[in-house]
Amino acid sequence: MSVQRSGPLDRCFELVIGGRRQAASSGATFDVADPATGERLATVAQGAPADIDLAVAAAQAEFETGTWRRTNATQRGKVLLAAGTLLRERAEDFAVAECRNAGHPIGNARWEANTAADVFEYFAGAANKHFGQVIPVQDGGLDVVYRDPIGVCGLIVPWNFPLLITCWKVAPALACGNPVVIKPASLTPITALMLAELLVEAGVPEGAVSCVPGPGSVVGNALAADPRVAKLSFTGETATGAKLLRASSDNITRVSLELGGKSACIIFGDAEIHKAAAAAPLSVFDNTGQDCCARSRFLVHRPVYDEFVETFARYTEDLVVGAPLDESTQLGPMISEGQRATSLEYLAIGKAEGAVSVLGGEAPEGPGWYLTPAVLSDVDNDMRVAQEEIFGPVACVIPFDDEDDAIRLANASPYGLSGSLWTRDLGRAIRVSKAVRTGVLSVNSARSVRTEAPFGGFKRSGLGRELGMAAMDHYTEVKNVFYSDE
């Protein structure tokens, strides 16, 4: 479909079950909003446990008696490559849908759609390069390790990067020969439904693809608790991840969780302060701060603290906040009124705790859920604004005294997902990167995620890894077979 650039979309988005569109079993629908206006964008079929039952049954039937698991890995890769090609050809439609449904600036949304195509192309190439091994054993004979498809994969996707994170999960799962049941966030289901239809068009068997929007507490829990689901992959808030882990525990379901973050950006006095400060705003405020990788804690060496705060604030003031479809916009609206209210509440908490408001934190009058990016200085790492994930455009700047102090502060968090380190001292970069307890760390860079490299967190930031060849491990079971030569 070609997505309209204004007004409500003229299509009711149905569920995709076993590769085919259909209404929800109850006939229920719900509306999704355009966060730039607060008005209805589209009507979507609302799934329920009965629909999850149908989707999982279709996936299980495909896994047991269908063709996808038995298709050789090279051919599966060709199908994924076709999906990537279709996605790239339709990148503008996916970008406009993401822009209108998730509030992403159109430039960012185009990058996301093309990066989603990159993900399919990467795993298309990985499909026939993820294999077992032959192990020399003292008994003689032949000992072989196989990597078998794991089975039905339940994939629960968040609202902050709906298309891209869906692709992170779907592509490796399909590359390994598994059927998938996607549960998109209720706030942003449109691009996941579009992707499900595209996959069937590319050649994925119908039974191997389902997409069922609906309330997480109902549809997500039903997916997590279904004993036919062999693998559950969830990206979202930490408390919800813990609930899903409990819901799936009776079935010993294999679970991957990519959860919250409160990532630190450590800036030493020997760093290129201007370069670090120029990179800082989008490292925390990209997607209006609604990013689990956001560098929301800036730990700054005292000798350069004031210089950094001043320069960081100046670059932050230059960010363009505006309508998502405007080509000049860098930051769009927040996803909902509730999410904006939470950020405003945290700003009030921070000021009450003694943090200094340097700039931002204003909710302009008019339509849409906009909030200007806020910088808080003189923050203590024990304050709530420094310990709790806000998931909004709020940055905390915290001073430190020396290398040991920086490491201590960086690790004094229940999370350990991402972060950055800025220094020109190679020895320090090695020492600190080894000491910081986080799953992804970039040195003299503000970017966390690369398609080719594993992504995931320590501590309460989750279990398992997305992306890279490491993702393939999570969608397969290891089987060891010994062949006697006697």
Backbone torsions as a table, in degrees:
resi	resn	phi	psi	omega
1	MET	NA	150.0	173.3
2	SER	-96.4	123.5	-172.1
3	VAL	-85.9	131.3	177.8
4	GLN	-65.2	148.6	-179.4
5	ARG	-96.2	-2.7	177.3
6	SER	-154.2	157.3	178.7
7	GLY	73.6	169.5	178.0
8	PRO	-66.5	144.8	179.3
9	LEU	-68.4	141.8	-171.5
10	ASP	-92.2	29.4	179.3
11	ARG	-138.3	137.6	169.5
12	CYS	-85.5	123.4	-178.6
13	PHE	-82.7	115.2	179.2
14	GLU	-86.4	167.5	171.2
15	LEU	-65.2	157.5	169.1
16	VAL	-116.9	111.8	-179.1
17	ILE	-125.3	124.0	-175.5
18	GLY	58.0	36.6	176.8
19	GLY	78.7	3.3	-176.5
20	ARG	-125.2	141.4	176.2
21	ARG	-67.7	141.0	171.8
22	GLN	-160.4	156.3	176.3
23	ALA	-69.3	159.4	174.0
24	ALA	-62.3	149.5	-177.5
25	SER	-58.7	-31.4	179.4
26	SER	-87.2	-11.1	-174.6
27	GLY	82.0	1.2	-175.6
28	ALA	-72.7	149.0	173.3
29	THR	-134.8	166.5	172.5
30	PHE	-144.3	159.9	-179.9
31	ASP	-99.2	143.5	169.9
32	VAL	-112.6	149.3	-172.4
33	ALA	-104.6	157.2	168.8
34	ASP	-90.4	112.1	-175.0
35	PRO	-66.2	-15.2	177.8
36	ALA	-77.5	-20.0	-178.9
37	THR	-124.0	-21.8	-174.3
38	GLY	79.3	1.1	-177.1
39	GLU	-95.2	164.7	179.7
40	ARG	-61.8	132.1	176.4
41	LEU	-101.4	-44.6	-175.2
42	ALA	-157.2	161.9	173.5
43	THR	-109.5	136.3	-172.9
44	VAL	-131.4	139.8	174.6
45	ALA	-63.1	136.8	-177.1
46	GLN	-102.8	110.8	-179.9
47	GLY	-71.6	166.1	180.0
48	ALA	-145.6	175.5	179.1
49	PRO	-53.9	-33.7	178.7
50	ALA	-63.2	-34.6	179.2
51	ASP	-74.4	-36.2	173.9
52	ILE	-63.2	-39.0	177.9
53	ASP	-59.8	-43.3	179.1
54	LEU	-65.4	-43.2	-177.8
55	ALA	-66.5	-43.6	-180.0
56	VAL	-68.0	-37.8	177.5
57	ALA	-61.8	-42.5	177.9
58	ALA	-63.5	-41.9	180.0
59	ALA	-66.7	-41.2	-179.7
60	GLN	-66.5	-40.2	178.1
61	ALA	-63.3	-41.4	177.2
62	GLU	-62.4	-41.3	-178.2
63	PHE	-66.8	-39.0	-175.4
64	GLU	-82.2	-39.0	-172.0
65	THR	-125.7	-5.8	-175.7
66	GLY	-86.2	-164.5	-170.5
67	THR	-103.1	-23.5	-168.5
68	TRP	-62.7	-46.7	-179.9
69	ARG	-61.3	-32.3	-176.9
70	ARG	-90.2	-8.0	175.5
71	THR	-69.0	133.7	-177.7
72	ASN	-65.5	154.0	-171.1
73	ALA	-61.1	-35.3	179.2
74	THR	-62.9	-42.4	179.4
75	GLN	-69.1	-38.7	175.4
76	ARG	-58.8	-40.8	178.1
77	GLY	-60.7	-38.6	178.8
78	LYS	-64.7	-37.6	177.8
79	VAL	-66.5	-42.4	178.1
80	LEU	-64.9	-35.9	176.4
81	LEU	-64.2	-39.2	176.1
82	ALA	-62.7	-38.7	177.4
83	ALA	-63.8	-43.0	177.6
84	GLY	-61.9	-39.3	178.9
85	THR	-64.5	-45.9	177.7
86	LEU	-61.7	-41.1	-179.2
87	LEU	-64.2	-40.0	179.3
88	ARG	-68.4	-40.1	178.6
89	GLU	-62.5	-31.9	-177.4
90	ARG	-106.5	22.8	-175.1
91	ALA	-57.2	-37.7	-178.3
92	GLU	-65.7	-40.8	177.8
93	ASP	-63.2	-44.3	177.9
94	PHE	-65.2	-38.2	-179.6
95	ALA	-65.3	-44.1	179.6
96	VAL	-64.7	-39.5	177.8
97	ALA	-63.1	-42.9	-180.0
98	GLU	-68.0	-38.7	178.2
99	CYS	-60.4	-45.7	-175.5
100	ARG	-79.1	-32.3	-176.7
101	ASN	-88.8	-34.7	-176.1
102	ALA	-109.0	-6.9	178.5
103	GLY	78.7	14.6	-179.8
104	HIS	-73.1	139.5	172.4
105	PRO	-56.6	143.8	-172.3
106	ILE	-60.1	-35.7	177.5
107	GLY	-63.1	-44.0	176.3
108	ASN	-63.0	-42.0	-176.8
109	ALA	-64.8	-36.7	176.3
110	ARG	-64.9	-42.4	177.2
111	TRP	-60.1	-42.9	-178.8
112	GLU	-63.7	-42.9	-179.1
113	ALA	-64.1	-42.2	179.1
114	ASN	-72.1	-32.4	175.5
115	THR	-69.4	-34.2	174.3
116	ALA	-60.5	-40.2	175.3
117	ALA	-64.1	-39.4	175.7
118	ASP	-56.3	-40.9	-177.9
119	VAL	-62.2	-45.5	178.7
120	PHE	-64.8	-38.8	178.6
121	GLU	-65.8	-38.5	178.5
122	TYR	-63.0	-50.2	-177.1
123	PHE	-74.2	-20.9	169.8
124	ALA	-61.1	-42.6	177.1
125	GLY	-73.1	-28.3	-178.1
126	ALA	-77.4	-21.8	-170.9
127	ALA	-53.2	-44.0	-178.0
128	ASN	-100.8	18.7	177.8
129	LYS	-120.8	8.1	176.2
130	HIS	-110.6	106.5	-171.6
131	PHE	-144.8	173.5	-178.9
132	GLY	-82.1	-145.5	-177.1
133	GLN	-157.3	163.8	171.7
134	VAL	-107.0	128.9	-174.5
135	ILE	-111.9	123.6	172.7
136	PRO	-67.0	125.9	179.3
137	VAL	-123.2	154.0	-173.3
138	GLN	-71.0	-15.7	-179.6
139	ASP	-79.2	-4.6	-170.3
140	GLY	79.1	-160.9	-178.8
141	GLY	68.5	-155.8	-175.4
142	LEU	-135.9	123.1	177.8
143	ASP	-111.6	121.4	-173.4
144	VAL	-123.2	135.3	173.7
145	VAL	-103.9	123.0	176.9
146	TYR	-104.1	152.5	171.5
147	ARG	-112.0	102.5	-178.5
148	ASP	-93.3	146.2	170.8
149	PRO	-54.1	144.6	-172.1
150	ILE	-84.0	-29.9	-178.7
151	GLY	127.6	-156.7	-178.7
152	VAL	-63.0	127.8	-178.8
153	CYS	-110.7	118.0	173.6
154	GLY	-91.3	121.2	-172.3
155	LEU	-119.0	112.2	-175.9
156	ILE	-108.3	121.2	-165.9
157	VAL	-114.1	142.4	-179.5
158	PRO	-85.4	178.0	-176.7
159	TRP	-93.4	-10.4	-171.4
160	ASN	-79.1	-36.7	173.7
161	PHE	-134.1	71.4	-167.2
162	PRO	-60.8	-48.1	-177.2
163	LEU	-70.6	-49.6	-172.6
164	LEU	-63.7	-45.5	-177.6
165	ILE	-71.4	-31.7	172.4
166	THR	-58.3	-45.2	-179.8
167	CYS	-66.1	-36.6	176.2
168	TRP	-54.4	-34.8	-176.1
169	LYS	-91.3	-45.0	-174.7
170	VAL	-65.2	-45.0	-172.2
171	ALA	-61.9	-50.8	178.9
172	PRO	-68.4	-33.7	178.5
173	ALA	-61.5	-47.3	178.6
174	LEU	-68.3	-38.3	179.9
175	ALA	-58.5	-31.8	-179.5
176	CYS	-85.9	-2.7	176.3
177	GLY	97.1	17.2	-177.4
178	ASN	-98.2	149.8	167.1
179	PRO	-82.6	154.2	-176.3
180	VAL	-127.1	144.8	169.9
181	VAL	-122.9	114.4	-175.7
182	ILE	-96.5	133.3	172.8
183	LYS	-118.0	96.5	179.6
184	PRO	-77.0	162.0	175.8
185	ALA	-64.9	143.1	-178.5
186	SER	-63.9	-28.1	179.4
187	LEU	-72.2	-27.1	-171.3
188	THR	-141.3	63.5	-175.3
189	PRO	-89.6	-8.2	-163.7
190	ILE	-66.9	-49.6	-175.3
191	THR	-69.1	-28.7	176.4
192	ALA	-66.6	-40.2	177.2
193	LEU	-66.2	-40.0	176.3
194	MET	-62.3	-41.2	-178.9
195	LEU	-65.3	-40.9	-179.2
196	ALA	-58.1	-43.2	178.4
197	GLU	-66.6	-39.0	179.6
198	LEU	-62.9	-38.2	-178.3
199	LEU	-62.8	-41.7	177.8
200	VAL	-65.1	-41.2	177.4
201	GLU	-60.5	-34.7	-179.0
202	ALA	-74.1	-17.0	177.6
203	GLY	122.8	2.0	174.4
204	VAL	-70.7	133.3	-180.0
205	PRO	-56.4	143.8	-175.5
206	GLU	-54.0	-45.8	-176.7
207	GLY	-64.1	-16.7	-176.6
208	ALA	-85.4	-2.9	-175.7
209	VAL	-135.0	121.1	170.4
210	SER	-138.1	153.0	177.3
211	CYS	-143.3	118.8	-172.7
212	VAL	-128.1	97.1	172.8
213	PRO	-71.8	159.0	177.5
214	GLY	156.4	172.3	-177.6
215	PRO	-58.4	134.1	-179.5
216	GLY	-59.8	-37.8	-177.9
217	SER	-67.9	-16.9	-179.8
218	VAL	-107.6	-61.3	-175.2
219	VAL	-73.1	-44.9	178.6
220	GLY	-61.6	-43.6	179.1
221	ASN	-64.9	-38.7	178.1
222	ALA	-63.0	-39.4	178.1
223	LEU	-66.8	-43.1	-178.6
224	ALA	-66.1	-33.6	-174.7
225	ALA	-88.6	-7.9	-175.8
226	ASP	-72.7	121.9	-176.5
227	PRO	-67.3	-15.1	178.4
228	ARG	-80.8	-13.8	177.9
229	VAL	-80.0	116.4	-177.2
230	ALA	-86.9	-26.7	-175.4
231	LYS	-140.7	131.8	176.9
232	LEU	-120.6	126.2	176.2
233	SER	-122.0	122.3	-174.8
234	PHE	-127.3	135.9	168.8
235	THR	-123.4	127.5	-179.4
236	GLY	165.5	-157.0	-174.2
237	GLU	-72.5	146.2	-170.5
238	THR	-62.0	-44.2	-178.4
239	ALA	-63.3	-38.2	177.7
240	THR	-66.1	-40.2	177.0
241	GLY	-59.1	-40.7	178.8
242	ALA	-64.4	-38.8	178.6
243	LYS	-64.4	-42.7	179.5
244	LEU	-66.0	-36.2	177.6
245	LEU	-61.6	-41.8	177.5
246	ARG	-67.2	-40.8	-178.3
247	ALA	-63.6	-31.1	-176.8
248	SER	-94.0	-4.8	-170.2
249	SER	-68.0	-35.7	-178.8
250	ASP	-62.5	-27.7	-179.0
251	ASN	-93.2	0.3	-176.4
252	ILE	51.6	41.3	177.7
253	THR	-67.7	138.3	173.3
254	ARG	-70.1	130.4	-172.6
255	VAL	-129.9	135.0	167.8
256	SER	-117.8	136.5	-178.5
257	LEU	-130.7	122.0	171.4
258	GLU	-113.1	109.2	-165.0
259	LEU	-115.1	-146.3	-171.1
260	GLY	-76.5	174.9	178.4
261	GLY	-153.9	157.2	171.9
262	LYS	-143.9	61.7	-164.9
263	SER	-70.3	146.0	-178.9
264	ALA	-100.6	140.5	169.6
265	CYS	-114.1	109.6	-174.1
266	ILE	-96.7	123.7	-176.2
267	ILE	-121.8	110.9	179.6
268	PHE	-86.5	159.4	-176.7
269	GLY	-63.0	-23.1	-179.5
270	ASP	-87.9	0.4	-178.3
271	ALA	-72.8	163.9	170.6
272	GLU	-77.6	92.9	-170.1
273	ILE	-60.8	-41.4	-179.1
274	HIS	-62.4	-42.8	180.0
275	LYS	-65.4	-43.3	179.5
276	ALA	-63.8	-42.0	-178.8
277	ALA	-69.2	-33.6	178.4
278	ALA	-68.3	-34.7	179.6
279	ALA	-80.5	-20.4	-171.1
280	ALA	-62.4	-45.3	-173.6
281	PRO	-57.0	-49.3	-178.3
282	LEU	-76.0	-15.5	175.7
283	SER	-71.1	-19.5	178.9
284	VAL	-118.6	-32.8	-173.6
285	PHE	-98.3	-6.9	176.7
286	ASP	-55.0	142.5	-173.8
287	ASN	56.1	33.0	178.8
288	THR	55.6	37.2	177.0
289	GLY	75.8	2.7	-177.9
290	GLN	-90.3	68.8	-172.8
291	ASP	-150.3	124.3	-178.7
292	CYS	-66.1	-18.4	178.2
293	CYS	-88.8	-3.6	-174.7
294	ALA	-52.9	131.4	175.4
295	ARG	-79.3	79.1	-173.2
296	SER	-87.3	-8.0	173.3
297	ARG	-118.5	114.5	175.0
298	PHE	-99.7	110.8	177.8
299	LEU	-96.0	115.0	-169.0
300	VAL	-122.9	132.0	178.1
301	HIS	-59.7	130.8	-173.7
302	ARG	-52.4	-40.7	-178.1
303	PRO	-59.0	-24.3	-178.8
304	VAL	-117.3	12.2	-173.4
305	TYR	-60.5	-53.1	-176.4
306	ASP	-63.3	-40.6	179.0
307	GLU	-62.0	-42.7	-179.2
308	PHE	-65.6	-47.2	-178.1
309	VAL	-57.6	-45.5	-178.4
310	GLU	-63.4	-45.0	-177.4
311	THR	-71.0	-41.1	176.8
312	PHE	-58.8	-45.6	-179.6
313	ALA	-63.1	-39.5	-179.0
314	ARG	-63.7	-44.3	178.1
315	TYR	-67.5	-35.1	179.0
316	THR	-64.4	-39.7	179.4
317	GLU	-62.3	-24.3	-178.4
318	ASP	-80.3	-12.6	-179.3
319	LEU	-64.3	139.0	-178.8
320	VAL	-95.1	113.7	175.4
321	VAL	-98.8	126.2	-177.4
322	GLY	-171.7	-166.7	-177.7
323	ALA	-65.0	134.5	-174.9
324	PRO	-58.0	-33.6	-178.2
325	LEU	-82.3	-4.4	175.6
326	ASP	-76.7	126.1	-175.2
327	GLU	-61.8	-23.5	-177.9
328	SER	-87.1	-10.8	-175.1
329	THR	-68.3	134.3	174.2
330	GLN	-106.5	-31.9	177.9
331	LEU	-127.9	126.5	177.5
332	GLY	-96.5	-160.3	178.7
333	PRO	-76.8	166.9	169.5
334	MET	-77.1	165.7	-171.1
335	ILE	-70.1	-27.8	-175.6
336	SER	-157.4	162.8	175.2
337	GLU	-61.3	-39.3	179.7
338	GLY	-63.9	-39.8	179.2
339	GLN	-66.4	-38.7	176.1
340	ARG	-65.2	-41.3	179.6
341	ALA	-61.5	-37.8	178.2
342	THR	-63.0	-43.6	179.1
343	SER	-62.9	-43.3	178.4
344	LEU	-62.9	-37.8	177.6
345	GLU	-63.1	-43.2	178.9
346	TYR	-65.9	-36.3	176.7
347	LEU	-61.3	-40.6	177.4
348	ALA	-65.8	-40.1	177.8
349	ILE	-62.3	-44.9	-179.6
350	GLY	-60.2	-44.0	179.4
351	LYS	-64.9	-39.0	178.3
352	ALA	-65.5	-30.3	178.9
353	GLU	-80.2	-9.1	177.2
354	GLY	113.6	0.6	176.9
355	ALA	-70.4	151.9	-179.4
356	VAL	-102.5	128.4	178.3
357	SER	-81.7	113.4	-179.7
358	VAL	-83.0	-43.7	176.8
359	LEU	-168.3	167.0	170.6
360	GLY	80.1	-165.4	-179.2
361	GLY	79.9	27.7	-178.1
362	GLU	-107.9	136.5	176.8
363	ALA	-102.6	101.3	-176.0
364	PRO	-65.6	152.0	176.4
365	GLU	-70.7	155.7	178.6
366	GLY	113.8	-179.9	-176.8
367	PRO	-71.0	157.4	176.7
368	GLY	90.8	159.1	-173.8
369	TRP	-105.4	66.0	-177.1
370	TYR	-89.9	151.0	174.7
371	LEU	-151.2	125.6	-179.5
372	THR	-72.2	145.5	-176.9
373	PRO	-64.4	136.5	-173.3
374	ALA	-115.1	137.2	176.3
375	VAL	-117.4	125.1	175.6
376	LEU	-110.6	127.9	176.4
377	SER	-109.3	175.8	-179.6
378	ASP	54.5	38.5	-179.8
379	VAL	-87.9	138.5	171.9
380	ASP	-94.9	139.7	-174.9
381	ASN	-64.1	-15.8	178.6
382	ASP	-86.6	-7.9	179.0
383	MET	-66.2	154.1	179.5
384	ARG	-60.5	-37.8	-178.9
385	VAL	-65.6	-19.7	178.3
386	ALA	-95.5	-14.7	-176.3
387	GLN	-107.0	-29.2	-174.4
388	GLU	-102.8	142.1	179.7
389	GLU	-74.4	117.7	-177.6
390	ILE	-85.7	-36.7	-178.5
391	PHE	58.5	47.4	177.3
392	GLY	-156.6	179.2	-173.3
393	PRO	-81.2	66.7	-178.7
394	VAL	-129.5	121.1	179.0
395	ALA	-113.1	135.3	177.5
396	CYS	-109.7	128.7	179.4
397	VAL	-110.4	122.2	-170.0
398	ILE	-124.7	128.5	178.9
399	PRO	-81.0	152.3	170.6
400	PHE	-136.3	162.4	-172.7
401	ASP	-97.7	-41.5	-176.8
402	ASP	-153.4	-177.3	-175.0
403	GLU	-59.9	-45.4	179.8
404	ASP	-62.0	-38.9	179.4
405	ASP	-65.2	-40.5	179.2
406	ALA	-62.1	-44.1	179.9
407	ILE	-64.2	-43.5	-179.6
408	ARG	-59.7	-47.2	-178.9
409	LEU	-66.1	-41.8	179.7
410	ALA	-59.6	-40.1	-177.4
411	ASN	-84.6	-10.3	-179.4
412	ALA	-83.6	66.0	-179.2
413	SER	-153.4	146.2	175.8
414	PRO	-72.0	-11.0	-177.2
415	TYR	-105.4	164.2	176.7
416	GLY	-161.7	63.8	-175.1
417	LEU	-97.4	-57.5	-170.3
418	SER	-141.0	-167.6	177.1
419	GLY	151.2	173.0	178.5
420	SER	-136.9	159.7	179.0
421	LEU	-139.4	125.9	-179.0
422	TRP	-117.3	115.6	177.3
423	THR	-164.2	153.6	174.2
424	ARG	-101.3	4.2	-179.7
425	ASP	-95.1	109.9	-176.4
426	LEU	-62.8	-42.3	178.9
427	GLY	-60.0	-42.9	177.7
428	ARG	-63.8	-42.3	179.9
429	ALA	-58.4	-41.5	179.5
430	ILE	-67.1	-47.6	-177.7
431	ARG	-61.3	-48.8	-174.4
432	VAL	-70.3	-41.7	-179.7
433	SER	-63.4	-31.7	176.5
434	LYS	-74.2	-29.8	-174.0
435	ALA	-87.1	-26.4	-177.3
436	VAL	-76.6	129.9	-175.7
437	ARG	-90.2	80.9	179.4
438	THR	-145.9	151.6	-174.3
439	GLY	-77.8	-27.5	-177.5
440	VAL	-137.9	128.3	-179.4
441	LEU	-141.0	133.3	176.8
442	SER	-117.0	139.2	-177.9
443	VAL	-103.9	124.2	-177.7
444	ASN	55.7	39.1	179.5
445	SER	-155.9	150.7	179.5
446	ALA	-104.0	1.8	-176.6
447	ARG	-96.8	138.6	-177.6
448	SER	-103.4	-39.9	-160.4
449	VAL	-109.4	130.8	174.8
450	ARG	-134.7	134.9	-175.6
451	THR	-54.4	-35.7	-172.9
452	GLU	-83.7	-7.5	-172.0
453	ALA	-119.6	150.0	-178.9
454	PRO	-66.7	143.6	-179.3
455	PHE	-132.9	128.9	178.3
456	GLY	169.5	178.7	-169.6
457	GLY	-125.4	169.8	171.8
458	PHE	-95.5	168.9	170.5
459	LYS	52.8	-133.7	-175.6
460	ARG	-79.1	8.6	175.7
461	SER	-87.1	-3.2	169.4
462	GLY	134.0	-174.4	-179.1
463	LEU	-130.9	137.9	174.8
464	GLY	85.0	-178.6	-176.3
465	ARG	-137.4	144.2	171.0
466	GLU	-101.2	162.2	169.6
467	LEU	68.1	166.5	-177.6
468	GLY	61.5	-177.6	178.2
469	MET	-66.3	-22.0	178.3
470	ALA	-60.3	-31.7	180.0
471	ALA	-62.9	-33.7	-177.7
472	MET	-63.1	-33.1	179.7
473	ASP	-59.6	-33.6	-175.3
474	HIS	-78.4	-10.9	-179.7
475	TYR	-111.8	18.9	176.9
476	THR	-137.4	157.2	170.6
477	GLU	-106.0	144.7	177.2
478	VAL	-89.3	124.1	177.0
479	LYS	-118.9	127.0	177.5
480	ASN	-107.3	128.8	-179.4
481	VAL	-127.8	127.5	175.6
482	PHE	-105.4	126.4	177.4
483	TYR	-106.7	114.8	179.5
484	SER	-72.2	143.8	176.2
485	ASP	-100.0	10.6	-179.3
486	GLU	-90.0	NA	NA
